[in-house]
Amino acid sequence: MATTDLTALTGDYTIDTAHSTIGFTVRHAMVTNVKGKFGDFSGSLHLDGGDPSASSASIDVKMESIDTGSPDRDGHLKSADFFKIDEFPTMTFRSTKAESLGGDDYRITGDLTILGTTKPLSIDLEFNGAAKDPFGNERVGFEGKAEILRSEWGLTWNAALETGGVLVSDKIKLHFDISAIKNA
């Protein structure tokens, strides 16, 4: 039986990476969007249904796993021009605050670390519900979104366009589809 009442849920959960996505969208050449995702990440949630402000999240993303559908572009993103994965193999998020915005809407704020630089990030989340899957696992689901300026984390590589503007936008749209399984 599925539930949409987050107040009934309290406990520790592990993100099910096989059924979750951490992705992004970036404007390319000022005319189109390039979408990508990270295929290797792990994370945990602590949910407190009675007091959502006591909830927390922790996520580690392996930067080597970036996938934009173009091996050449992915290679460039892994290089010293962007993520410097040899020096900074992991991007992390550690929550510092959680709050209910009413209904199924929540906001989690925390520290996002990229390239060794840590800055605050707020992620707006929608609770999609909870259910027991056919294998007996208790699951919860959330969809989230946020925007960052990549330059704030030292990601400044770019190329000028002949017609004006730049090749890669500073604004990055982040999106999350998270399924998590309650720990036994």
Buried (B, 14 or more C-beta within 10 A) or exposed (E): EEBEEBEEBBBEBBBBBEBBBBBBBBBBBEEEEBEBBBEBBEBBBBBBBEEBEEBBBBBBBBBBBBBBEEEEBBEBBBEEEBBBBEEBBBBBBBBEEBEBEEEBEBBBBBEBBBBEEBEEBEBBBBBBBBBEEEEEBBBBBBBBEBEBEBEBBBBEBBEEEEEEEBEBBBEBBBBBBBBBBBEE
